[in-house]
Amino acid sequence: MILITAPPFPTPCSHLLLLRHLHLPPPPPLRHESTIHRSKISRFRRSVSAVSSSSLLPQPPRPDKASELRALWKRFWKVAAPYWFSEDKDQARLRLAAVFALTLATTGISVGFNFLGRDFYNALSNKDQEQFTKQLLYYLCGFAGGIPFFVLRDYAKETLSLRWRSWMTKHYLQRYLKDQTFYKIQSQSMIDNPDQRIVDDLSSFTSTALSFSLTLFSATIDLISFSNILFTIYPPLFLLLLVYSLGGTAISVFLGKGLVNLNFMQEKKEADFRYNLVRVRENAESIAFYGGEQNEMQLLLGRFRSAFDNLTELLIASRNLEFFTDGYRYLIQILPAALVAPMFFSGKIEFGVINQSVSAFNHILGDFSLVVYQFQAISAFSAVIDRLGEFDDLLDNNITSHTMDEIELTYQSAERSSLLVDSNGSSLQSRPQNQKLLEIEELTLQTPTNGTTLVHNLTADIYDKDHLLIMGPSGSGKTSLLRAMAGLWRSGKGRITFYLNPQTLENSVKTSPGDVLFLPQRPYMVLGTLRQQLLYPAWTTTTMDGGSERDDGMDELKKPTTDDLIRTLKNVRLGHIVDRFGGLDSFHEWSSVLSLGEQQRLAFARLLLCQPKLALLDESTSALDEANEAHLYQQIQSAGITYISIGHRQTLTKFHNKILRISTADPKSIERNWRITEDVNAREDSLLNQ
């Protein structure tokens, strides 16, 4: 999170902002500033989230500072601009105008208090009790009328920041979850901790961008308003202030030039440490079985030590900068009064003018010295811009494999499949009642990272009720073939065609749970109730904006009732968990309270509820005994679901009428490393079960 250091005299509280304009000369709170900085550093430790990390290295420093600033500005504009031209632009611009109007009003109130302070101290110096009482009354009225403007300004700014963050979060999530981008980022380690960028960096960006914008706007108005006051009182004082502030800015930039990269790396290293802790929590049982506590301790301490060392460098750099900024702040306190005092002693000005000049001087100094007073906040904000800009660039670019060729994945209407010739050479008249569901043509599959070939020139057709079993040694590419069918891997060449419902194609949805459903070896347990586990992914019970449920081609499937859910759980032999966990609407950490075998049976319950035309099963019964495995396959056969399975057990062959055997590919050969056989007995058994 970004914490903006306060200018020399303003405070974040509205009533204290008004009290400041009494122009009593309080000394700068050095201890308070140090505490704020320590709080800022500690908040960096907590501003992380738990997503996988990568080996992202710090970018080397670029020598051209002008180019670096231009690149930073382009990234800032690219991240910030979309909201102000979005569907919410009218409300956004109206609210921003209101914030600036309130800021302008508070600046006017500050100028008014500057003149009130002059008259107040003049009355005090002249021992004019009547005038003093009158000015005191003006002050009290000013407090009563001015406080609402300061409070409303801060409230309007925070609500606008929240609205901006809400829109940006949805904008980034839509792109992050589109076309399996989240999977590609994770599997290819393209960027570190994307969830931290969505949660913490977006929050910091919106709030800090607005705060800096208002600060610059307020500083500009202050500069115009108070420069005229100060120049009228004593022109040389204005020139001295200009030289002093410009010199301080240059020195601050020189002393703090390393803070941007240190802040950037601190967020990454803290996130990496947090990610390791989350891995321990998620894999607690496996680590306990292995007795790997000491290894995990060494890994955790290593990552913490890396974050600690970087934080130490950050504190040293901040300390060196604070030596200058605190001295800069204290040195200037007596200078305005010292220069104007001779004019008071000679009778040219009244005592209140001294106070007015000190107030105007401090206002203008704060405006000119934004870089000096807020350099640490600016450097931290720059790190946030870099992280979000990097993430935004990645989401905007097409994430593809590094190979020249790419597997073509197409989706056509199921009506066309009846007009096509079977590429396996089978006569279409031999299966007039069956519809083609999947066609694979000359598929050569490669790994996305290094281009290793796994499968050579695979050609196959899957019709309705063609239950295919894929077998082969570990590492031969069985699961990778399913990844290619799901569109997760595109490295290689060839074509995969799915024949789907026309409604799915009309809705511009590649696949829906009503067409194809994938069951991994370790099922995904959503954060929600038991009911939500069963309805995932075909139906949703709530939506983000509270609107209607999603439309992804499942309209033709009626949403299951409570009785349907309980009946399906009984069909997969999980009926007992309803009472065990207190009903369908109970909430638990399901990946922890259910065994892997129970999770796999729950996944089959989802399959039976969705009733897809084609199911892809990646060792989906590996944690089950043979009796439960046979029972589940009989259930999906009875439901009329065509399935493609990956497995090692020979007992699976009796539930499939085709077997695809894949051997480990020879990198020096282009010969095909697969063969398809038909199990006539299994086909007859399958037909009998229909």
C-alpha positions as CSV (number, residue, x, y, z in Angstrom):
1,M,0.0,0.0,0.0
2,I,1.1,3.6,-0.7
3,L,1.2,6.0,2.2
4,I,1.4,9.7,1.2
5,T,3.6,11.7,3.6
6,A,2.0,14.9,4.6
7,P,3.4,18.3,3.5
8,P,5.2,20.4,6.1
9,F,2.2,21.7,8.0
10,P,-1.1,20.1,6.7
11,T,-2.6,17.3,8.7
12,P,-5.0,14.7,7.5
13,C,-7.8,15.7,9.9
14,S,-10.1,18.4,8.7
15,H,-10.4,20.4,11.9
16,L,-6.6,20.4,12.2
17,L,-6.4,21.7,8.7
18,L,-8.5,24.6,9.8
19,L,-6.5,25.1,13.0
20,R,-3.4,25.3,10.8
21,H,-4.8,28.5,9.4
22,L,-4.7,30.2,12.8
23,H,-1.0,30.3,11.9
24,L,0.3,29.4,15.3
25,P,3.9,28.3,14.7
26,P,3.9,24.6,15.8
27,P,7.3,22.9,15.2
28,P,7.3,20.1,12.7
29,P,6.6,16.7,14.4
30,L,9.8,14.9,13.7
31,R,8.9,11.9,15.8
32,H,5.4,11.7,14.2
33,E,7.0,11.7,10.7
34,S,9.3,8.9,11.6
35,T,6.4,6.9,13.0
36,I,4.5,7.4,9.8
37,H,7.4,6.2,7.7
38,R,7.8,3.1,9.9
39,S,4.1,2.4,9.5
40,K,4.5,2.7,5.7
41,I,7.3,0.2,5.7
42,S,5.4,-2.2,7.9
43,R,2.4,-1.9,5.6
44,F,4.6,-3.1,2.7
45,R,5.0,-6.3,4.6
46,R,1.3,-6.9,4.7
47,S,0.4,-5.7,1.2
48,V,0.9,-9.1,-0.5
49,S,-1.3,-11.9,-1.6
50,A,-1.0,-15.6,-2.2
51,V,-0.5,-16.5,-5.8
52,S,2.3,-18.3,-7.4
53,S,5.6,-16.5,-7.8
54,S,8.2,-16.6,-10.5
55,S,11.8,-15.9,-11.0
56,L,11.2,-12.4,-12.1
57,L,14.5,-10.5,-11.8
58,P,14.8,-6.7,-11.2
59,Q,15.1,-4.7,-14.3
60,P,18.5,-3.1,-14.8
61,P,18.6,0.7,-14.3
62,R,18.1,2.7,-17.5
63,P,20.6,5.5,-18.0
64,D,18.2,7.9,-19.9
65,K,16.1,9.5,-17.1
66,A,14.0,11.4,-19.6
67,S,13.0,8.3,-21.4
68,E,12.3,6.6,-18.1
69,L,10.0,9.3,-17.1
70,R,8.2,9.3,-20.4
71,A,7.8,5.5,-20.2
72,L,6.4,5.8,-16.7
73,W,3.9,8.5,-17.8
74,K,2.8,6.3,-20.7
75,R,2.2,3.4,-18.4
76,F,0.4,5.6,-15.9
77,W,-1.9,6.9,-18.7
78,K,-2.5,3.4,-20.1
79,V,-3.6,2.1,-16.7
80,A,-5.6,5.1,-15.6
81,A,-7.3,6.3,-18.8
82,P,-9.8,3.5,-19.6
83,Y,-12.1,4.2,-16.7
84,W,-12.6,7.8,-17.7
85,F,-13.7,6.7,-21.1
86,S,-15.8,3.7,-20.0
87,E,-19.5,3.3,-19.6
88,D,-19.2,4.9,-16.2
89,K,-17.5,8.0,-17.6
90,D,-20.3,10.4,-17.0
91,Q,-20.6,9.6,-13.3
92,A,-16.8,9.5,-13.0
93,R,-16.2,12.9,-14.5
94,L,-19.1,14.5,-12.6
95,R,-17.7,13.1,-9.3
96,L,-14.2,14.2,-10.2
97,A,-15.4,17.7,-11.0
98,A,-17.2,17.8,-7.6
99,V,-13.9,16.8,-5.9
100,F,-12.0,19.5,-7.7
101,A,-14.7,22.1,-6.9
102,L,-14.5,21.2,-3.2
103,T,-10.7,21.3,-3.3
104,L,-11.0,24.8,-4.8
105,A,-13.4,25.8,-2.0
106,T,-11.0,24.5,0.7
107,T,-8.2,26.5,-0.9
108,G,-10.4,29.6,-0.8
109,I,-11.1,28.9,2.8
110,S,-7.4,28.7,3.5
111,V,-6.8,32.0,1.9
112,G,-9.6,33.5,3.9
113,F,-8.0,32.2,7.1
114,N,-4.7,33.7,6.1
115,F,-6.2,37.2,6.2
116,L,-8.2,36.4,9.4
117,G,-4.9,35.4,11.0
118,R,-3.4,38.7,10.1
119,D,-6.2,40.7,11.6
120,F,-6.4,38.4,14.6
121,Y,-2.7,38.9,15.5
122,N,-2.9,42.6,14.8
123,A,-5.7,42.9,17.3
124,L,-3.7,40.9,19.8
125,S,-0.6,43.1,19.2
126,N,-2.6,46.3,19.6
127,K,-4.3,45.0,22.7
128,D,-7.6,45.8,21.1
129,Q,-10.0,43.6,23.0
130,E,-13.1,44.5,21.0
131,Q,-11.4,43.8,17.7
132,F,-9.8,40.6,19.2
133,T,-13.3,39.4,20.3
134,K,-14.7,40.2,16.8
135,Q,-11.9,38.3,15.0
136,L,-12.3,35.4,17.4
137,L,-16.0,35.2,16.5
138,Y,-15.0,35.3,12.8
139,Y,-12.7,32.3,13.4
140,L,-15.4,30.3,15.1
141,C,-17.9,31.0,12.3
142,G,-15.1,30.1,9.8
143,F,-14.6,26.7,11.6
144,A,-18.3,26.0,11.5
145,G,-18.6,26.8,7.8
146,G,-15.3,25.5,6.7
147,I,-15.2,22.0,8.3
148,P,-18.0,20.6,6.1
149,F,-16.1,21.5,2.9
150,F,-13.0,19.7,4.1
151,V,-14.9,16.6,5.3
152,L,-17.0,16.4,2.1
153,R,-13.9,16.8,-0.1
154,D,-12.2,13.8,1.6
155,Y,-15.4,11.8,1.4
156,A,-16.0,12.6,-2.2
157,K,-12.4,11.6,-3.0
158,E,-12.6,8.3,-1.2
159,T,-15.9,7.3,-2.8
160,L,-14.6,8.2,-6.2
161,S,-11.5,6.1,-5.5
162,L,-13.6,3.2,-4.4
163,R,-15.8,3.5,-7.6
164,W,-12.7,3.7,-9.8
165,R,-11.1,0.6,-8.0
166,S,-14.3,-1.4,-8.4
167,W,-14.4,-0.7,-12.2
168,M,-10.7,-1.5,-12.6
169,T,-10.9,-4.7,-10.6
170,K,-13.7,-6.0,-12.9
171,H,-11.8,-4.8,-16.0
172,Y,-8.6,-6.6,-15.0
173,L,-10.5,-9.8,-13.8
174,Q,-12.3,-10.0,-17.1
175,R,-9.1,-9.9,-19.1
176,Y,-7.3,-12.1,-16.6
177,L,-9.9,-14.9,-16.8
178,K,-10.5,-14.5,-20.6
179,D,-9.3,-17.3,-22.9
180,Q,-7.4,-19.1,-20.1
181,T,-5.0,-16.2,-19.7
182,F,-4.7,-16.9,-16.0
183,Y,-3.6,-20.5,-16.9
184,K,-1.0,-19.3,-19.5
185,I,0.5,-16.8,-17.1
186,Q,0.7,-19.5,-14.4
187,S,2.0,-22.4,-16.5
188,Q,4.6,-20.3,-18.3
189,S,5.6,-18.2,-15.3
190,M,5.2,-15.0,-17.2
191,I,4.7,-12.6,-14.3
192,D,4.9,-12.8,-10.5
193,N,1.9,-12.6,-8.1
194,P,-0.9,-11.4,-10.4
195,D,-3.4,-11.4,-7.6
196,Q,-1.3,-8.9,-5.6
197,R,-1.5,-6.6,-8.6
198,I,-5.2,-7.0,-8.8
199,V,-5.9,-6.6,-5.1
200,D,-3.2,-4.4,-3.5
201,D,-1.7,-2.5,-6.5
202,L,-5.1,-1.5,-7.9
203,S,-6.2,-0.2,-4.5
204,S,-3.0,1.8,-4.1
205,F,-3.1,3.1,-7.6
206,T,-6.6,4.5,-7.5
207,S,-6.3,6.1,-4.1
208,T,-2.8,7.5,-4.7
209,A,-3.5,8.7,-8.2
210,L,-6.5,10.7,-6.9
211,S,-4.5,12.0,-3.9
212,F,-1.6,13.2,-6.1
213,S,-3.9,14.8,-8.6
214,L,-5.7,16.7,-5.9
215,T,-2.4,17.6,-4.3
216,L,-1.1,19.0,-7.6
217,F,-4.3,20.9,-8.2
218,S,-4.4,22.3,-4.7
219,A,-0.7,23.2,-4.9
220,T,-1.3,25.1,-8.2
221,I,-4.2,27.1,-6.7
222,D,-2.2,27.7,-3.5
223,L,0.8,28.9,-5.5
224,I,-1.3,31.4,-7.4
225,S,-3.1,32.6,-4.3
226,F,-0.3,32.9,-1.8
227,S,2.4,34.0,-4.2
228,N,0.6,37.2,-4.7
229,I,0.3,37.7,-0.9
230,L,4.0,36.9,-0.3
231,F,5.3,39.0,-3.3
232,T,3.2,42.0,-2.1
233,I,4.7,41.8,1.4
234,Y,8.4,41.3,0.5
235,P,9.5,40.3,-3.1
236,P,13.0,39.0,-2.1
237,L,11.4,36.5,0.2
238,F,9.5,35.0,-2.7
239,L,12.7,34.7,-4.8
240,L,14.6,33.1,-1.8
241,L,11.8,30.5,-1.5
242,L,12.0,29.6,-5.2
243,V,15.8,29.0,-5.1
244,Y,15.5,27.0,-1.8
245,S,12.7,24.7,-3.0
246,L,14.3,24.0,-6.4
247,G,17.6,23.2,-4.8
248,G,15.9,20.9,-2.3
249,T,14.0,19.1,-5.1
250,A,17.2,18.4,-7.0
251,I,19.0,17.0,-3.9
252,S,16.0,14.8,-3.0
253,V,15.9,13.3,-6.4
254,F,19.6,12.5,-6.2
255,L,19.4,11.0,-2.7
256,G,16.3,8.9,-3.4
257,K,17.0,7.7,-6.9
258,G,17.2,4.0,-5.7
259,L,13.9,4.0,-3.8
260,V,11.7,3.1,-6.8
261,N,13.5,-0.2,-7.5
262,L,13.8,-1.0,-3.8
263,N,10.1,-0.5,-3.3
264,F,9.3,-2.6,-6.4
265,M,11.5,-5.5,-5.2
266,Q,10.2,-5.3,-1.7
267,E,6.6,-6.0,-2.8
268,K,7.8,-8.9,-4.9
269,K,9.9,-10.5,-2.2
270,E,7.3,-10.1,0.5
271,A,4.8,-11.7,-1.9
272,D,7.1,-14.6,-2.6
273,F,7.5,-15.2,1.2
274,R,3.8,-15.1,1.6
275,Y,3.3,-17.5,-1.3
276,N,5.6,-20.1,0.4
277,L,3.6,-19.9,3.6
278,V,0.4,-20.5,1.6
279,R,1.9,-23.6,0.0
280,V,2.7,-25.0,3.4
281,R,-0.9,-24.5,4.4
282,E,-2.3,-26.0,1.2
283,N,0.1,-29.0,1.3
284,A,0.2,-29.5,5.1
285,E,-0.7,-33.2,5.0
286,S,1.9,-34.1,2.3
287,I,4.6,-32.2,4.1
288,A,3.7,-33.9,7.4
289,F,3.8,-37.3,5.8
290,Y,7.2,-36.6,4.3
291,G,8.5,-35.1,7.5
292,G,9.7,-32.1,5.5
293,E,9.4,-29.4,8.2
294,Q,13.1,-28.6,8.2
295,N,13.2,-28.3,4.4
296,E,10.2,-26.0,4.5
297,M,11.8,-24.0,7.3
298,Q,15.0,-23.4,5.2
299,L,13.0,-22.4,2.2
300,L,10.8,-20.0,4.2
301,L,13.8,-18.5,6.0
302,G,15.6,-18.1,2.8
303,R,12.8,-16.1,1.2
304,F,12.3,-14.1,4.4
305,R,16.0,-13.3,4.5
306,S,15.8,-12.0,0.9
307,A,12.9,-9.7,1.9
308,F,14.7,-8.7,5.1
309,D,17.9,-7.8,3.2
310,N,16.0,-5.7,0.7
311,L,14.0,-4.0,3.4
312,T,17.2,-3.2,5.2
313,E,18.5,-1.4,2.1
314,L,15.2,0.4,1.8
315,L,15.4,1.6,5.3
316,I,18.9,2.8,4.8
317,A,18.0,4.7,1.7
318,S,15.0,6.2,3.4
319,R,17.1,7.2,6.4
320,N,19.6,9.0,4.2
321,L,16.7,10.8,2.5
322,E,15.1,11.8,5.8
323,F,18.4,13.3,7.1
324,F,18.0,15.8,4.3
325,T,14.2,16.3,4.3
326,D,14.0,16.8,8.0
327,G,16.9,19.3,8.0
328,Y,15.3,21.0,5.0
329,R,12.0,21.3,6.9
330,Y,13.5,22.7,10.1
331,L,16.0,25.1,8.6
332,I,13.3,27.1,6.9
333,Q,11.1,27.7,10.0
334,I,12.7,30.9,11.2
335,L,13.8,32.3,7.8
336,P,10.5,34.2,6.8
337,A,10.1,35.8,10.2
338,A,13.8,36.8,10.3
339,L,13.6,38.5,6.9
340,V,10.4,40.3,7.6
341,A,11.1,41.3,11.2
342,P,13.2,44.4,10.3
343,M,10.2,45.8,8.5
344,F,8.1,45.4,11.6
345,F,10.8,47.0,13.8
346,S,10.9,50.0,11.5
347,G,7.1,50.3,11.7
348,K,6.5,49.5,8.0
349,I,4.3,46.5,8.7
350,E,2.1,45.4,11.6
351,F,2.7,42.3,13.7
352,G,-0.1,40.4,12.0
353,V,1.7,40.7,8.6
354,I,4.6,38.7,10.0
355,N,2.3,35.8,10.8
356,Q,0.6,36.2,7.3
357,S,4.0,36.1,5.6
358,V,5.1,33.0,7.5
359,S,1.8,31.3,6.6
360,A,2.0,32.3,2.9
361,F,5.7,31.3,2.8
362,N,5.0,27.8,4.3
363,H,2.1,27.3,1.8
364,I,4.2,28.1,-1.2
365,L,7.2,26.2,0.2
366,G,4.9,23.1,0.5
367,D,3.7,23.6,-3.1
368,F,7.3,24.0,-4.5
369,S,8.6,21.1,-2.3
370,L,6.2,18.4,-3.2
371,V,9.0,16.2,-4.5
372,V,11.0,16.8,-1.3
373,Y,8.2,16.1,1.1
374,Q,6.6,13.2,-0.8
375,F,9.6,11.6,-2.5
376,Q,9.2,8.3,-0.7
377,A,5.5,8.2,-1.6
378,I,6.3,9.1,-5.2
379,S,8.9,6.3,-5.4
380,A,6.5,3.7,-4.0
381,F,3.7,4.9,-6.4
382,S,6.2,4.6,-9.3
383,A,6.7,1.0,-8.3
384,V,2.9,0.4,-8.3
385,I,2.7,2.0,-11.8
386,D,5.5,-0.3,-13.1
387,R,3.8,-3.4,-11.7
388,L,0.4,-2.6,-13.0
389,G,1.8,-1.4,-16.3
390,E,3.7,-4.7,-16.7
391,F,0.6,-6.7,-15.9
392,D,-1.6,-4.5,-18.2
393,D,0.8,-5.0,-21.2
394,L,0.8,-8.7,-20.6
395,L,-3.1,-8.9,-20.6
396,D,-3.3,-6.8,-23.8
397,N,-0.8,-8.9,-25.7
398,N,-1.8,-12.3,-27.2
399,I,-0.2,-14.9,-25.0
400,T,0.9,-17.6,-27.4
401,S,3.5,-20.3,-27.5
402,H,7.0,-19.6,-28.8
403,T,6.7,-22.0,-31.8
404,M,5.9,-20.9,-35.3
405,D,3.1,-23.5,-35.8
406,E,0.0,-23.6,-33.7
407,I,-2.8,-26.2,-33.3
408,E,-6.0,-25.0,-34.9
409,L,-9.0,-25.5,-32.5
410,T,-12.4,-25.1,-34.1
411,Y,-16.0,-25.4,-33.1
412,Q,-18.7,-26.3,-35.6
413,S,-22.4,-27.0,-35.5
414,A,-23.2,-30.6,-34.7
415,E,-25.5,-30.6,-37.8
416,R,-22.4,-30.5,-40.1
417,S,-20.9,-33.7,-38.6
418,S,-23.5,-35.8,-40.4
419,L,-22.2,-34.6,-43.8
420,L,-18.5,-35.4,-43.1
421,V,-16.6,-38.6,-43.9
422,D,-15.0,-40.5,-41.1
423,S,-11.2,-39.9,-41.3
424,N,-10.6,-43.3,-39.7
425,G,-12.1,-44.8,-42.8
426,S,-15.3,-46.1,-41.1
427,S,-18.5,-46.0,-43.2
428,L,-21.0,-43.5,-42.0
429,Q,-23.7,-45.9,-42.8
430,S,-22.4,-48.3,-40.2
431,R,-23.4,-45.9,-37.4
432,P,-26.3,-43.9,-38.8
433,Q,-27.7,-43.1,-35.3
434,N,-24.4,-41.7,-34.0
435,Q,-23.2,-38.1,-34.3
436,K,-19.6,-37.1,-34.6
437,L,-18.5,-35.2,-31.5
438,L,-14.7,-34.7,-32.0
439,E,-12.3,-34.9,-34.9
440,I,-8.6,-34.8,-34.6
441,E,-6.6,-34.3,-37.9
442,E,-2.8,-34.8,-38.2
443,L,-2.1,-33.5,-34.7
444,T,1.5,-33.0,-33.7
445,L,1.6,-31.9,-30.1
446,Q,4.6,-30.1,-28.5
447,T,5.3,-28.7,-25.1
448,P,4.9,-24.8,-24.9
449,T,8.1,-24.2,-23.1
450,N,10.8,-26.0,-25.1
451,G,9.0,-27.5,-28.1
452,T,9.5,-31.1,-27.2
453,T,7.3,-33.3,-29.4
454,L,4.9,-35.6,-27.5
455,V,2.6,-36.9,-30.2
456,H,3.2,-37.3,-33.9
457,N,0.5,-36.9,-36.6
458,L,-2.5,-38.2,-34.5
459,T,-5.8,-38.6,-36.4
460,A,-8.9,-39.8,-34.8
461,D,-12.7,-39.4,-34.8
462,I,-15.0,-39.7,-31.7
463,Y,-18.6,-40.4,-32.3
464,D,-21.5,-40.5,-29.8
465,K,-21.0,-43.5,-27.5
466,D,-17.3,-43.9,-28.6
467,H,-15.7,-44.3,-25.2
468,L,-11.9,-43.8,-25.8
469,L,-9.3,-44.9,-23.2
470,I,-5.9,-43.2,-23.6
471,M,-3.0,-45.3,-22.2
472,G,0.8,-45.1,-22.1
473,P,3.8,-44.6,-19.9
474,S,4.1,-41.6,-17.6
475,G,5.3,-38.5,-19.5
476,S,4.2,-39.8,-22.9
477,G,1.7,-36.9,-23.4
478,K,-1.6,-38.3,-22.3
479,T,-2.7,-35.4,-20.1
480,S,-1.1,-33.0,-22.6
481,L,-3.4,-34.3,-25.3
482,L,-6.4,-33.4,-23.1
483,R,-4.9,-30.0,-22.6
484,A,-4.8,-29.5,-26.3
485,M,-8.4,-30.6,-26.6
486,A,-9.3,-28.0,-23.9
487,G,-7.4,-25.3,-25.8
488,L,-4.9,-24.8,-23.0
489,W,-1.9,-26.0,-25.2
490,R,-1.6,-24.7,-28.8
491,S,2.0,-25.7,-29.4
492,G,2.3,-27.9,-32.5
493,K,0.3,-28.3,-35.6
494,G,-2.9,-30.0,-36.8
495,R,-6.6,-29.4,-36.2
496,I,-9.0,-30.3,-33.4
497,T,-12.7,-29.8,-34.2
498,F,-15.6,-30.1,-31.7
499,Y,-19.2,-30.4,-33.0
500,L,-21.4,-28.5,-30.6
501,N,-24.9,-27.4,-30.1
502,P,-25.9,-24.6,-32.5
503,Q,-27.1,-22.5,-29.5
504,T,-23.6,-22.6,-28.0
505,L,-22.1,-21.2,-31.3
506,E,-24.8,-18.5,-31.5
507,N,-23.8,-17.4,-28.0
508,S,-20.1,-17.1,-29.0
509,V,-19.1,-19.6,-26.4
510,K,-16.4,-22.0,-27.4
511,T,-17.6,-24.8,-25.1
512,S,-20.1,-25.0,-22.3
513,P,-20.6,-27.7,-19.6
514,G,-23.5,-28.9,-21.7
515,D,-21.1,-29.9,-24.5
516,V,-17.7,-30.8,-23.1
517,L,-16.7,-31.2,-19.4
518,F,-13.2,-31.9,-18.1
519,L,-12.6,-33.8,-14.9
520,P,-9.0,-33.5,-13.6
521,Q,-7.3,-36.0,-11.4
522,R,-7.6,-33.6,-8.4
523,P,-11.0,-31.9,-8.7
524,Y,-11.3,-28.2,-8.1
525,M,-13.3,-27.4,-4.9
526,V,-14.8,-23.9,-5.1
527,L,-15.1,-21.6,-2.1
528,G,-18.8,-22.1,-1.2
529,T,-21.5,-24.4,0.0
530,L,-22.0,-28.1,-0.9
531,R,-24.8,-27.0,-3.2
532,Q,-22.4,-24.7,-5.0
533,Q,-19.8,-27.5,-5.3
534,L,-22.4,-29.6,-7.2
535,L,-23.7,-26.8,-9.4
536,Y,-20.2,-25.8,-10.5
537,P,-19.4,-25.0,-13.3
538,A,-22.8,-25.1,-15.1
539,W,-24.9,-23.0,-12.9
540,T,-24.2,-20.1,-10.6
541,T,-26.2,-19.2,-7.5
542,T,-25.1,-15.5,-7.2
543,T,-23.5,-13.0,-9.5
544,M,-21.0,-10.2,-8.9
545,D,-23.5,-7.4,-9.6
546,G,-26.5,-9.1,-8.1
547,G,-28.1,-9.6,-11.6
548,S,-29.4,-12.6,-13.4
549,E,-27.5,-15.8,-13.6
550,R,-25.0,-16.3,-16.4
551,D,-26.0,-17.5,-19.8
552,D,-23.4,-19.8,-21.3
553,G,-25.6,-22.2,-23.3
554,M,-27.0,-24.0,-20.3
555,D,-30.5,-22.5,-20.6
556,E,-31.8,-25.7,-22.1
557,L,-30.8,-27.6,-19.0
558,K,-33.1,-27.0,-16.1
559,K,-31.3,-26.1,-12.9
560,P,-31.4,-29.1,-10.5
561,T,-33.6,-29.0,-7.5
562,T,-32.6,-30.0,-4.0
563,D,-34.0,-33.4,-4.6
564,D,-32.0,-33.8,-7.8
565,L,-28.8,-32.9,-5.9
566,I,-29.5,-35.3,-3.1
567,R,-30.4,-38.1,-5.6
568,T,-27.2,-37.5,-7.6
569,L,-25.1,-37.6,-4.4
570,K,-26.6,-41.0,-3.6
571,N,-25.9,-42.2,-7.2
572,V,-22.2,-41.6,-6.6
573,R,-22.4,-43.1,-3.1
574,L,-22.0,-39.7,-1.3
575,G,-25.4,-39.4,0.1
576,H,-24.1,-39.6,3.7
577,I,-22.1,-36.3,3.4
578,V,-25.3,-34.2,3.4
579,D,-26.0,-35.2,7.1
580,R,-22.4,-35.3,7.9
581,F,-21.8,-31.6,7.1
582,G,-25.2,-30.2,8.0
583,G,-27.0,-29.9,4.7
584,L,-26.4,-28.7,1.2
585,D,-26.0,-25.1,2.3
586,S,-23.2,-25.7,4.8
587,F,-19.9,-24.0,4.1
588,H,-16.6,-25.8,4.6
589,E,-13.1,-25.9,3.2
590,W,-14.1,-28.8,1.0
591,S,-10.6,-29.6,-0.3
592,S,-9.6,-30.3,3.3
593,V,-12.6,-32.0,4.8
594,L,-13.2,-34.4,1.9
595,S,-10.8,-37.1,1.0
596,L,-9.4,-37.2,-2.6
597,G,-11.7,-40.2,-3.3
598,E,-14.7,-38.3,-2.1
599,Q,-13.7,-35.2,-4.2
600,Q,-13.5,-37.4,-7.3
601,R,-16.9,-38.9,-6.6
602,L,-18.2,-35.3,-6.1
603,A,-16.8,-34.4,-9.5
604,F,-18.7,-37.3,-11.1
605,A,-21.8,-35.9,-9.4
606,R,-21.2,-32.6,-11.3
607,L,-20.8,-34.6,-14.5
608,L,-24.1,-36.4,-14.0
609,L,-25.9,-33.1,-13.3
610,C,-24.4,-31.3,-16.3
611,Q,-25.1,-34.2,-18.7
612,P,-22.4,-33.1,-21.3
613,K,-22.2,-34.7,-24.7
614,L,-18.5,-35.4,-24.1
615,A,-16.5,-35.8,-20.9
616,L,-12.7,-35.7,-20.7
617,L,-11.5,-37.7,-17.7
618,D,-7.9,-37.4,-16.6
619,E,-7.3,-40.3,-14.2
620,S,-10.5,-39.1,-12.5
621,T,-10.9,-42.4,-10.6
622,S,-7.3,-42.8,-9.5
623,A,-8.1,-42.5,-5.8
624,L,-11.0,-44.9,-5.9
625,D,-11.2,-48.7,-5.4
626,E,-12.2,-50.8,-8.4
627,A,-15.8,-51.3,-7.2
628,N,-16.5,-47.6,-6.9
629,E,-14.7,-47.0,-10.2
630,A,-16.9,-49.5,-12.0
631,H,-20.0,-48.0,-10.4
632,L,-19.2,-44.5,-11.5
633,Y,-18.5,-45.6,-15.1
634,Q,-21.7,-47.5,-15.2
635,Q,-23.5,-44.3,-14.0
636,I,-22.2,-42.1,-16.8
637,Q,-22.7,-44.8,-19.4
638,S,-26.4,-45.1,-18.3
639,A,-26.6,-41.3,-18.5
640,G,-25.6,-41.5,-22.2
641,I,-22.4,-39.5,-21.8
642,T,-19.6,-40.1,-24.2
643,Y,-16.2,-40.0,-22.5
644,I,-12.5,-40.0,-23.2
645,S,-10.4,-41.3,-20.2
646,I,-6.8,-41.4,-19.2
647,G,-5.8,-44.3,-17.0
648,H,-3.2,-47.0,-16.2
649,R,-5.5,-49.7,-14.8
650,Q,-6.3,-52.6,-17.1
651,T,-9.7,-52.8,-15.4
652,L,-10.7,-49.6,-17.3
653,T,-10.6,-51.3,-20.7
654,K,-14.0,-52.9,-20.1
655,F,-15.6,-49.5,-19.9
656,H,-14.2,-48.3,-23.2
657,N,-14.7,-49.5,-26.8
658,K,-11.6,-47.8,-28.2
659,I,-8.1,-47.6,-26.8
660,L,-5.5,-45.1,-27.9
661,R,-2.0,-46.3,-26.8
662,I,0.7,-43.6,-26.9
663,S,4.4,-44.4,-26.5
664,T,7.2,-42.0,-25.6
665,A,8.1,-40.0,-28.7
666,D,11.6,-40.4,-30.2
667,P,12.9,-36.9,-30.8
668,K,14.9,-38.1,-33.8
669,S,12.0,-39.7,-35.5
670,I,8.9,-38.4,-37.3
671,E,7.1,-41.7,-37.2
672,R,3.8,-41.8,-35.3
673,N,4.0,-43.0,-31.8
674,W,0.4,-44.1,-31.3
675,R,-2.1,-46.7,-32.3
676,I,-5.9,-47.0,-31.9
677,T,-7.6,-50.3,-31.4
678,E,-11.2,-51.2,-30.9
679,D,-12.5,-53.5,-28.2
680,V,-15.4,-55.3,-29.8
681,N,-16.5,-56.9,-26.5
682,A,-16.5,-53.5,-24.7
683,R,-18.5,-52.0,-27.6
684,E,-21.1,-54.8,-27.3
685,D,-21.3,-54.4,-23.5
686,S,-21.7,-50.6,-23.9
687,L,-24.6,-51.1,-26.4
688,L,-26.3,-53.6,-24.0
689,N,-26.0,-51.0,-21.2
690,Q,-27.8,-48.3,-23.2
